[in-house]
Amino acid sequence: MLRTLMTIPFLVLGALPALAGDEVLQFAPGAQGFIEPSIPDMLEGAQQLGGQWSESLDIQEADGFGRDFDIEAFREKALSNPRVREMLGVEDGTFLSEQENDRWGSDRIFVLASFSMPGPTLKAMMIEAQSFGVPIVFRGFLDNSVFATQAAITETFGEDADAVGFGIDPTLFTRFQVETVPQIIVTSEPLDVCETSGCEGDLAPLHDRIAGNIPLQAALEIIAGGDGEAAHSAIAALEKVKWGL
């Protein structure tokens, strides 16, 4: 059998001298390809530029803007608030798993609201929801900040802010495809834990809903008087409040 042998040329470089002082690197002819300027010139230019920058740069200390801000102390203070821990799904500083964070339990009535609603309207809605033992739920934190949310609640409720309960759960808005608030949603059965990420693929359970700025009791009476899927849940809630249960 006739074999054709191919020889591949190799460029053998001589041993490069070690850098010492101003000693210049030597490269075999053509080793740098078509790079212009030459590699030694590029290295020398980079060294000179670095030296100039080291002399001209003025490294400044971080500006505290007149405040001695301790982020760890701020975090610890926030997490010491039970309501903040509940909103974050945190227990003893550890985030709960999705299964453990099945926060709604046997709840079948939800008031979905927004911090963009007028303060007096939001306050009246939250107070009534609390009297019915119904959770009022927001899609997310105001400005994506726990502390801005706390400030907004404090501004709305004043000294009673610490007694106000609410939840943060974007999955409810996703599951029921809620785009506008307020909405009152009454389900025929308790919610199951999401099976898909963010509940994006979960079907909403059988439910009735009323959108708009309507008192919770009036909405429950309308649903209870209808022949909807969740009428029995609304009737049970009204009876519970009627008899002080």
Buried (B, 14 or more C-beta within 10 A) or exposed (E): EEEEEEEEEEEEEEEEEEEEEEEEEEBEEEEBEEEEEEEEEEEBEEEEEEEEEEEEEEEEEEEEEEEEEEEEEEEEEBBEEEBBBBBBBBEEEEEBEEEEBBBBEEBBBBBBBBBEBEEEEBBBBBBBBBEBEBBBBBBBBBEEEBBEBBBBBBEBBEEEBEEBBBBBBBBBBBBBEBEEBBBBBBBBEEBEBBEEEEBEEBEBBEBBBBBEEBEBBEBBBBBBEEEBBBBBBBBBBBEEBEEEE
